[in-house]
Amino acid sequence: MNSRLIIILILTNFLVSCDPSHNIDFVNKSNSEAKVKINLISKNENYDLKENAIGDSIVFNLKKDSIANIYFGIGTWDKKEINELTKSIKSIEIETKDIKTIYKSQNSMNEILNNNIEGIFMKTVIQIEIK
């Protein structure tokens, strides 16, 4: 009986103390290099975006089959947090050799981010595949 209690306590502690990190990943699955540019609003208040920015934008030049990510600390994604994040972004540009897509409105940015959340219980990654 004592050993069951100890196992239950250890498992409970493990599950409660798991604070996952949450990220946005850009995965280049196209046949060529791709470019992702996140243009920030000049009065950007998001610390994680500021940390990754050079000037007023974040730029990733992705080789074929490579991944770039932005780390947002510990937590999970939900619609409220994504909405707050997109208030600091002017636009998201995704460009391959053939296509350039620009998400300009907060609604379009919310949509691409919300539609690409990975996970069932622990929604820790937004993974945007570039094709």
Secondary structure as a PSIPRED ss2 file (coil, helix, strand):
# PSIPRED VFORMAT (PSIPRED V4.0)

   1 M C   1.000  0.000  0.000
   2 N H   0.000  1.000  0.000
   3 S H   0.000  1.000  0.000
   4 R H   0.000  1.000  0.000
   5 L H   0.000  1.000  0.000
   6 I H   0.000  1.000  0.000
   7 I H   0.000  1.000  0.000
   8 I H   0.000  1.000  0.000
   9 L H   0.000  1.000  0.000
  10 I H   0.000  1.000  0.000
  11 L H   0.000  1.000  0.000
  12 T H   0.000  1.000  0.000
  13 N H   0.000  1.000  0.000
  14 F H   0.000  1.000  0.000
  15 L H   0.000  1.000  0.000
  16 V H   0.000  1.000  0.000
  17 S C   1.000  0.000  0.000
  18 C C   1.000  0.000  0.000
  19 D C   1.000  0.000  0.000
  20 P C   1.000  0.000  0.000
  21 S E   0.000  0.000  1.000
  22 H E   0.000  0.000  1.000
  23 N E   0.000  0.000  1.000
  24 I E   0.000  0.000  1.000
  25 D E   0.000  0.000  1.000
  26 F E   0.000  0.000  1.000
  27 V E   0.000  0.000  1.000
  28 N E   0.000  0.000  1.000
  29 K C   1.000  0.000  0.000
  30 S C   1.000  0.000  0.000
  31 N C   1.000  0.000  0.000
  32 S C   1.000  0.000  0.000
  33 E C   1.000  0.000  0.000
  34 A E   0.000  0.000  1.000
  35 K E   0.000  0.000  1.000
  36 V E   0.000  0.000  1.000
  37 K E   0.000  0.000  1.000
  38 I E   0.000  0.000  1.000
  39 N E   0.000  0.000  1.000
  40 L E   0.000  0.000  1.000
  41 I C   1.000  0.000  0.000
  42 S C   1.000  0.000  0.000
  43 K C   1.000  0.000  0.000
  44 N C   1.000  0.000  0.000
  45 E C   1.000  0.000  0.000
  46 N C   1.000  0.000  0.000
  47 Y H   0.000  1.000  0.000
  48 D H   0.000  1.000  0.000
  49 L H   0.000  1.000  0.000
  50 K H   0.000  1.000  0.000
  51 E H   0.000  1.000  0.000
  52 N H   0.000  1.000  0.000
  53 A C   1.000  0.000  0.000
  54 I E   0.000  0.000  1.000
  55 G C   1.000  0.000  0.000
  56 D C   1.000  0.000  0.000
  57 S E   0.000  0.000  1.000
  58 I E   0.000  0.000  1.000
  59 V E   0.000  0.000  1.000
  60 F E   0.000  0.000  1.000
  61 N E   0.000  0.000  1.000
  62 L E   0.000  0.000  1.000
  63 K C   1.000  0.000  0.000
  64 K C   1.000  0.000  0.000
  65 D C   1.000  0.000  0.000
  66 S C   1.000  0.000  0.000
  67 I E   0.000  0.000  1.000
  68 A E   0.000  0.000  1.000
  69 N E   0.000  0.000  1.000
  70 I E   0.000  0.000  1.000
  71 Y E   0.000  0.000  1.000
  72 F E   0.000  0.000  1.000
  73 G E   0.000  0.000  1.000
  74 I E   0.000  0.000  1.000
  75 G C   1.000  0.000  0.000
  76 T C   1.000  0.000  0.000
  77 W C   1.000  0.000  0.000
  78 D C   1.000  0.000  0.000
  79 K H   0.000  1.000  0.000
  80 K H   0.000  1.000  0.000
  81 E H   0.000  1.000  0.000
  82 I H   0.000  1.000  0.000
  83 N H   0.000  1.000  0.000
  84 E H   0.000  1.000  0.000
  85 L H   0.000  1.000  0.000
  86 T H   0.000  1.000  0.000
  87 K C   1.000  0.000  0.000
  88 S C   1.000  0.000  0.000
  89 I E   0.000  0.000  1.000
  90 K E   0.000  0.000  1.000
  91 S E   0.000  0.000  1.000
  92 I E   0.000  0.000  1.000
  93 E E   0.000  0.000  1.000
  94 I E   0.000  0.000  1.000
  95 E E   0.000  0.000  1.000
  96 T C   1.000  0.000  0.000
  97 K C   1.000  0.000  0.000
  98 D C   1.000  0.000  0.000
  99 I C   1.000  0.000  0.000
 100 K E   0.000  0.000  1.000
 101 T E   0.000  0.000  1.000
 102 I E   0.000  0.000  1.000
 103 Y E   0.000  0.000  1.000
 104 K C   1.000  0.000  0.000
 105 S C   1.000  0.000  0.000
 106 Q H   0.000  1.000  0.000
 107 N H   0.000  1.000  0.000
 108 S H   0.000  1.000  0.000
 109 M H   0.000  1.000  0.000
 110 N H   0.000  1.000  0.000
 111 E H   0.000  1.000  0.000
 112 I H   0.000  1.000  0.000
 113 L H   0.000  1.000  0.000
 114 N H   0.000  1.000  0.000
 115 N C   1.000  0.000  0.000
 116 N C   1.000  0.000  0.000
 117 I E   0.000  0.000  1.000
 118 E E   0.000  0.000  1.000
 119 G C   1.000  0.000  0.000
 120 I C   1.000  0.000  0.000
 121 F C   1.000  0.000  0.000
 122 M C   1.000  0.000  0.000
 123 K C   1.000  0.000  0.000
 124 T C   1.000  0.000  0.000
 125 V E   0.000  0.000  1.000
 126 I E   0.000  0.000  1.000
 127 Q E   0.000  0.000  1.000
 128 I E   0.000  0.000  1.000
 129 E E   0.000  0.000  1.000
 130 I E   0.000  0.000  1.000
 131 K C   1.000  0.000  0.000
